[in-house]
Amino acid sequence: MAEAVANVARRVNATVEEGSDTLDGVFKVLRSVSDNIRVITLADNEMKSISSKLFSTFTQLRELDLRGNVLTKLPASVGEMEHLTCINLANNSFSVFPDKLTEIATLERINLQGNGITEIPVEKLTDMRALKWLNVKSNPLDSNTQSALQSLHGFETEC
């Protein structure tokens, strides 16, 4: 595993030294260790998008921290994550609730604080058996949506 990590570091350094704006091939290098990766933090990187390769490469992922970027959507492949229990999407640029999250049967914690989300699919959230905690503070939710969220039982909601 150490060699794979060293290869990634070398590739990143080469990209920086060349002054390139493209980091290519990292997922190929990481495939040899991807089954062992359970937590990924990509917080505060000003990322505008996430590649679907992230989800197809790191299939054993349990926690994903993408807070503090400028994401507006997630790739559809996020819905195929069979082991994901926690996703942090706080302080991004979502205006719509990432609906594919409701397809992840193992998801226990969703943090969407500080986005621009106006509507929440309350009925779909009630079908999420594993969901224990949802944070949608600092979103421009209407009072009906806030009331509906607060009346839900089975998980803790912060709005």
N, C-alpha and C positions, 0 to 999 in steps of 0.2 A: 504494500500500500504506500509505503514511504516513497518508492520510486515513482509511482504514478503522480503523487502530489508534487514531487520534485519536477517532473515533466511539465505539469501544469504551470508551476512557478516559472520555469524556464521559458515557456511559451508566452506567458504574460509579460515577462521582462523583455523578450525579443520584440514583442509588439510595441511596447513603450519606447524602446531604444530606436526602433525603425520609424517612430512617429506615426505609426498606422492608427487608423480609427476602427479597425476590424480585428476582433479576436476570434480566430477560426480554429476549428478542430479540437477545442477543449473537451467537448462531450465525448469524442472518440477516445481521448486519453483517459477520461474518467470512467469509461465503461468497465474497466477492470476492477474498480473499487466501488462501483455504484450500489451494489447490493448491500454494502456495509454502511452506507450513508443513511442516517435516520433524521438528521436535523440540518437544515440549510438556512443561513441568515444572509440575506442580500439587502439589508436595511440601509436607508440613507445613501443610495447610489444614483439618484436622479434618473432611474430607469423608466423609460416610456413604454416598454413592452417586455413581455416574457415569452421566450420561445417554447413551443410545445415540446421541444426536445428535452427540456428540463423534466417534464412529467413522464415522458417515455423512457428517459435514462434512469431517473431516480425513483423506481417503482416501489421501493420499500420506505419511502419518505414518511415520517410521522409528524414532523413540525416544519412549517415554512414561514419564515419571517420576511415579509416584503414591505414593512412599514417605511414611511418617509421617502417614497419614490413619487413618480408622477404617472402611475398606472391608471388607465381608464377602463381596462377590460382584462380578462384572463382568457387564455386559449381554452377551447372546448375540452381539450384533453385533461384539464384539471378534474373534470367530473369522473374520470377513470381511476383516480387515486384510491386504491383499495385499503390503504393503511393510514392515511392522513387523519390526524386527530386534532391538530391545531393549525390555524392559519391567521397570520397577523397582516392585515391590509390597511392598518391605521395610517392616517395622514397621507393619502394618495389623492387621486383626482377622479374617483368613481362617481358617476352621476346616477348610475343604475346598479342595483344589487346584483352581484355576480351570480346569476341564476344557477349556473353549473355546480355551485357549492352545495345546493340542495340535493344533488345526486350522490354525494359522498356519504355513504352509510356509516362510516366510522368517525365522522367529524364531530368533535365534542366542543370545540371553542372557536368562535369567529370574532375577530376584532376588526370592525370597520369604522372606528372612531375617526372623526375629522375628515370626512369625505363630503361629497355633495349629493348624497343619496336622498331622494325624495319619497320613494316608495319601497316597501319591504314586502316580500311574498309571504305574509304571515301564515297562510294556509299550508304552504309548502314546508315552512319551518316546523309546524306542528307534526308533520310526518317524519321529521328527522329524529329517529329513536335515540341516537347517541348524543345529540346536542344537549350540553349542560349550561353553556354560557354564550351570550351574544352581546357585544358592545357596539352600539350605534350612536353613542353620544356625539354631539357637535355635527350632526347632519340636519339638513332642513326638512325634517319629517313633519307632516301635518299632524294636528292633534288627534285625529281619528286613528292614524297609524300608531302613534305613541300609545294611545289607550289600548288598542288591540294587542300591542306587544306586552304591555304591562299586565294585561289580563291573562296572558299565557301561563300555564302551569307546566312544571316539569323541567324548566331550566331558568337560569337567572338572566335577566335582561337589564342592560344599562342603556337608558336613552335620555 
